[in-house]
């Protein structure tokens, strides 16, 4: 699985901790799309706009974006059609963002999430598939909901 990871200066420490953990796991191909040091200043909107189109076009299967609260990255990433980003602060929400919402981008806040929690959240997000471990009735309902959301998105973007 190809994973993009990126942060602004506020998320740099958390990004580095998560990246190190993911690189230890040979299951993932991890590409760091910024920020590379605390001396760099790449704003959240630049990093998110570098990553989201690469998720949109399939270059990366999933991504992790980290800024101060996660909100800025989330707002920018969700501007791209067919890209679904979500801000999470717990392992449970990271897992459910995949299982229920089929999100491709996990956003976190470096001011909010401790490194060990961020690592656990990233693992849960990356190890969970859409509809995984859900009841059969819920799988059908969510599959229909995903179709309806896609229709709404297509109408908004006039695809």
Phi and psi in degrees as a GROMACS rama.xvg file:
@    title "Ramachandran Plot"
@    xaxis  label "Phi"
@    yaxis  label "Psi"
@TYPE xy
-93.5445  123.903  UNK-2
-120.997  130.337  UNK-3
-99.6071  141.555  UNK-4
-134.502  142.995  UNK-5
-159.299  156.861  UNK-6
-152.012  164.054  UNK-7
-93.7155  -171.617  UNK-8
-62.0225  -36.8002  UNK-9
-67.0601  -26.677  UNK-10
-102.329  4.04804  UNK-11
-58.1566  -48.512  UNK-12
-61.1309  -44.421  UNK-13
-65.7126  -42.0019  UNK-14
-58.7423  -45.5321  UNK-15
-62.2574  -39.7599  UNK-16
-65.329  -45.7744  UNK-17
-66.2752  -43.9637  UNK-18
-59.3574  -44.7878  UNK-19
-59.246  -42.7973  UNK-20
-65.1283  -43.3194  UNK-21
-66.6001  -36.1661  UNK-22
-69.383  -27.1778  UNK-23
-67.5086  -29.0973  UNK-24
-90.0893  108.16  UNK-25
-69.6654  1.18428  UNK-26
-72.7668  -21.6756  UNK-27
-116.246  142.983  UNK-28
-99.084  112.814  UNK-29
-109.823  128.47  UNK-30
-121.331  124.602  UNK-31
-91.2978  115.029  UNK-32
-102.327  18.3611  UNK-33
124.427  159.1  UNK-34
-75.2047  143.635  UNK-35
-95.3678  -18.4479  UNK-36
-157.064  163.258  UNK-37
-70.8748  -10.2176  UNK-38
-82.4545  -16.6672  UNK-39
-85.3167  151.515  UNK-40
-126.46  94.1178  UNK-41
-110.286  111.97  UNK-42
-67.7784  156.23  UNK-43
-52.8926  -41.1118  UNK-44
-67.1517  -29.8631  UNK-45
-72.7647  -47.31  UNK-46
-63.0184  -47.8114  UNK-47
-62.4296  -36.6903  UNK-48
-78.3999  -11.6307  UNK-49
-82.8807  -34.523  UNK-50
-86.7543  -49.0783  UNK-51
-55.9077  -43.6627  UNK-52
-63.6123  -27.1978  UNK-53
-77.9383  -22.7531  UNK-54
-77.9881  -41.679  UNK-55
-57.4335  -42.7389  UNK-56
-90.1885  1.15876  UNK-57
87.8909  4.50433  UNK-58
-59.3174  -40.0843  UNK-59
-120.838  141.967  UNK-60
-73.7327  -40.8437  UNK-61
-147.492  168.374  UNK-62
-146.786  158.84  UNK-63
-128.598  124.201  UNK-64
-122.919  135.456  UNK-65
-135.13  124.732  UNK-66
-128.759  -156.858  UNK-67
-62.8141  -51.0384  UNK-68
-112.573  -14.6343  UNK-69
93.3988  -19.3445  UNK-70
-67.5651  -43.7913  UNK-71
-61.0983  -47.2434  UNK-72
-59.9477  -42.7985  UNK-73
-61.6796  -46.3149  UNK-74
-59.4149  -47.9319  UNK-75
-67.2485  -46.808  UNK-76
-59.6284  -36.5739  UNK-77
-76.2947  -1.81502  UNK-78
-75.6024  -16.3667  UNK-79
-92.1625  129.52  UNK-80
-59.5637  138.541  UNK-81
69.8514  9.78468  UNK-82
-107.854  129.708  UNK-83
-124.477  109.546  UNK-84
-110.552  151.02  UNK-85
-143.57  139.503  UNK-86
-88.4643  129.445  UNK-87
-129.479  152.001  UNK-88
-130.195  10.3883  UNK-89
-148.368  160.497  UNK-90
-62.9567  -42.7995  UNK-91
-59.6812  -47.8839  UNK-92
-68.1379  -32.9896  UNK-93
-64.59  -43.251  UNK-94
-65.664  -46.7769  UNK-95
-69.6523  -27.6567  UNK-96
-60.385  -32.1856  UNK-97
-81.7338  -52.287  UNK-98
-64.3393  -39.8631  UNK-99
-97.0198  -42.8929  UNK-100
-103.49  -7.57731  UNK-101
55.0259  36.5335  UNK-102
-64.9407  144.177  UNK-103
-103.398  -18.6161  UNK-104
-124.712  124.541  UNK-105
-96.8711  122.935  UNK-106
-109.775  139.415  UNK-107
-138.442  163.11  UNK-108
-107.857  122.582  UNK-109
-65.9249  -22.5926  UNK-110
-85.1233  -11.2415  UNK-111
-113.136  -38.434  UNK-112
-107.044  126.24  UNK-113
-73.1167  153.173  UNK-114
-53.1878  -47.539  UNK-115
-62.5265  -40.5738  UNK-116
-64.928  -42.4501  UNK-117
-59.9277  -40.9127  UNK-118
-62.296  -45.5429  UNK-119
-64.3493  -39.3053  UNK-120
-64.4664  -44.3829  UNK-121
-61.8736  -43.7333  UNK-122
-59.687  -47.3139  UNK-123
-60.9836  -43.7314  UNK-124
-62.0711  -44.7057  UNK-125
-77.4235  -24.435  UNK-126
-93.5969  0.594188  UNK-127
-108.988  136.242  UNK-128
-103.09  159.762  UNK-129
-57.3895  130.758  UNK-130
73.8516  6.44993  UNK-131
-64.233  132.64  UNK-132
64.1659  23.4082  UNK-133
-104.393  157.462  UNK-134
-66.095  153.112  UNK-135
-58.7994  -42.9482  UNK-136
-62.2233  -37.1869  UNK-137
-70.5354  -36.4472  UNK-138
-60.1002  -45.3327  UNK-139
-63.6445  -43.994  UNK-140
-62.1354  -44.88  UNK-141
-70.8026  -32.761  UNK-142
-63.9978  -43.3102  UNK-143
-64.5262  -42.8167  UNK-144
-60.993  -41.2236  UNK-145
-61.55  -38.4642  UNK-146
-64.9271  -42.7694  UNK-147
-65.0776  -40.5449  UNK-148
-64.5072  -40.5893  UNK-149
-62.6775  -41.1011  UNK-150
-61.5577  -44.0068  UNK-151
-59.7602  -45.5714  UNK-152
-62.9388  -43.2227  UNK-153
-61.9135  -37.9781  UNK-154
-67.4029  -38.4555  UNK-155
-64.9316  -44.9806  UNK-156
-89.1383  -3.55583  UNK-157
51.7886  50.765  UNK-158
